[in-house]
Amino acid sequence: MKYKIYELNDNMHNLSQRIMQHLLNGYSVIVIGRTDRVNKCGNQSTFLTKSQLAKLKNLKRKSDKVNYIYSHALVNLFYQYLLTCELTDLVYQYTSYKKPYIENAYNIRFNISHTEGCCVVAFSMVDIGVDVENITRQIDFKDIIDCYFNVHEALYISDNPYHFFQCWVAKEAYLKCIGTGLMEGLDYVEVQKRSGNHFIIYNNKDTTKSIVRMEDIDSKFILGISMMEVPK
């Protein structure tokens, strides 16, 4: 599973060309936007479609607005570059689980995730799912463990918040990759720890295994990346 990581900045136009070059060379591309470092969104909202602008108005928190603007502007600009079309010509379609996609000759997919202070956009020629979490958030995860984690996962997590976020992003990235609903899939997906920067996901429903790669972003965020990579 090969991928390149970029940090998002205000110059999104040039990034689209580099993303495409890497995709053609067999890489997936992960773009990380540190929105906790953004004071103003500038003119990025001009890159949003009318329906996206309408949704933006319904978001209350500033951090949610900034994440939404940067992530969706990047997706729009990339597909405008790929399809050589105007913003108004982009056609978003949705799977039965509401996973968005834009049809194109290269079958390039995208996936978006965001958390307080960070957004992530992934582009790939294979199915891909990403999830990012702010590990400095104070949450009571004990009830979540009881509902969505088995005994082995609970033992690994114990009282360690970092281990909880590892398991959570691994599950969510995998479920987003296969395109199913999060709440529906949590019950049959098991996280099995493995050395290095990856976890093994075991799907009890179809008895398959897959690798989820983990990336730490400074000491504040953790990112899970799933591309249906099969363990050796």
Residue pairs with C-beta under 8 A, 6 or more apart in sequence:
1 28
1 211
1 213
1 225
1 227
1 229
2 26
2 27
2 28
3 27
3 28
3 29
3 30
3 124
3 213
3 225
3 227
4 22
4 27
4 28
4 29
4 30
5 29
5 30
5 31
5 32
5 215
6 15
6 18
6 19
6 29
6 30
6 31
6 32
7 31
7 32
7 33
7 34
8 15
8 31
8 32
8 33
8 34
8 70
8 74
8 119
8 121
10 42
10 44
12 44
12 47
12 73
12 74
12 77
13 77
13 81
15 31
15 74
15 77
15 78
16 77
16 78
16 80
16 81
16 82
17 81
19 29
19 31
19 78
19 123
20 78
20 81
20 82
22 28
22 29
23 29
23 106
23 108
23 123
23 124
23 125
28 122
28 123
28 124
28 125
28 126
28 128
28 225
28 227
29 122
29 123
29 124
30 120
30 121
30 122
30 130
30 215
30 223
30 225
31 74
31 120
31 121
31 122
31 123
32 118
32 119
32 120
32 132
32 217
32 223
33 67
33 70
33 71
33 74
33 118
33 119
33 120
33 121
34 117
34 118
34 217
35 63
35 66
35 67
35 70
35 114
35 117
35 118
35 119
36 63
36 116
36 117
36 118
36 220
38 66
38 70
41 65
41 66
41 69
41 70
44 69
44 70
44 73
45 53
45 56
45 69
45 73
47 72
47 73
47 76
47 77
47 87
48 56
48 69
48 72
48 73
48 76
49 76
49 87
49 88
49 90
49 92
51 92
52 68
52 72
52 76
55 68
56 65
56 68
56 69
59 65
59 68
63 116
63 117
64 114
66 119
67 114
67 115
67 118
67 119
68 114
70 119
71 112
71 114
71 119
71 120
71 121
72 112
74 121
75 110
75 112
75 121
76 87
76 90
78 110
78 123
79 85
79 90
79 102
79 104
80 86
80 87
80 90
82 104
82 106
82 108
83 89
83 90
83 102
83 104
90 102
91 102
91 103
92 100
92 101
92 102
93 100
93 101
93 102
93 103
94 100
94 101
95 101
95 179
97 179
97 180
97 181
99 176
99 179
100 110
101 109
101 110
102 110
106 125
107 125
108 123
108 124
108 125
109 123
109 124
109 125
109 126
109 127
109 128
110 121
110 122
110 123
110 124
110 128
111 121
111 122
111 124
111 128
111 129
111 130
111 176
111 177
112 119
112 120
112 121
112 122
112 130
113 119
113 120
113 130
113 131
113 132
113 172
113 173
113 176
113 223
114 120
114 132
115 132
115 133
115 134
115 137
115 221
116 134
116 137
117 134
117 220
117 221
118 132
118 134
118 217
118 220
118 221
119 132
120 130
120 132
120 223
122 128
122 129
122 130
122 225
124 227
126 227
126 228
127 177
127 178
127 179
127 227
127 228
128 177
128 225
128 226
128 227
129 172
129 173
129 174
129 175
129 176
129 177
129 178
129 225
129 226
129 227
130 173
130 176
130 223
130 224
130 225
130 226
131 168
131 169
131 172
131 173
131 176
131 223
131 224
132 169
132 217
132 221
132 222
132 223
132 224
133 165
133 168
133 169
133 221
133 222
134 220
134 221
135 161
135 162
135 165
135 219
135 220
135 221
135 222
136 220
139 161
141 157
141 161
141 164
144 164
144 168
145 153
145 154
145 157
145 164
148 171
148 186
148 187
149 157
149 167
150 190
152 190
152 192
153 167
153 190
153 191
156 163
156 167
156 191
156 193
157 163
157 164
157 167
162 222
165 222
166 191
166 199
166 214
166 222
166 224
167 191
167 199
169 212
169 214
169 222
169 223
169 224
170 191
170 199
170 201
170 212
170 214
170 224
170 226
171 185
171 186
171 189
171 191
171 201
172 182
172 224
173 212
173 224
173 225
173 226
174 189
174 201
174 210
174 212
174 224
174 226
175 181
175 182
175 185
175 186
175 189
176 182
176 226
177 210
177 226
177 227
177 228
178 185
178 228
188 203
188 204
188 205
189 201
189 202
189 203
189 204
190 201
190 202
190 203
190 204
191 199
191 200
191 201
191 202
192 199
192 200
192 201
192 202
193 199
193 200
194 200
194 211
194 231
197 213
197 214
197 215
198 211
198 212
198 213
198 214
199 211
199 212
199 214
200 209
200 210
200 211
200 212
200 231
201 209
201 210
201 211
201 212
201 226
202 208
202 209
203 209
203 210
209 230
209 231
210 226
210 228
210 229
210 230
210 231
211 226
211 229
211 230
211 231
212 224
212 225
212 226
213 224
213 225
213 226
213 229
214 222
214 223
214 224
214 225
215 222
215 223
215 225
216 222
216 223
217 223
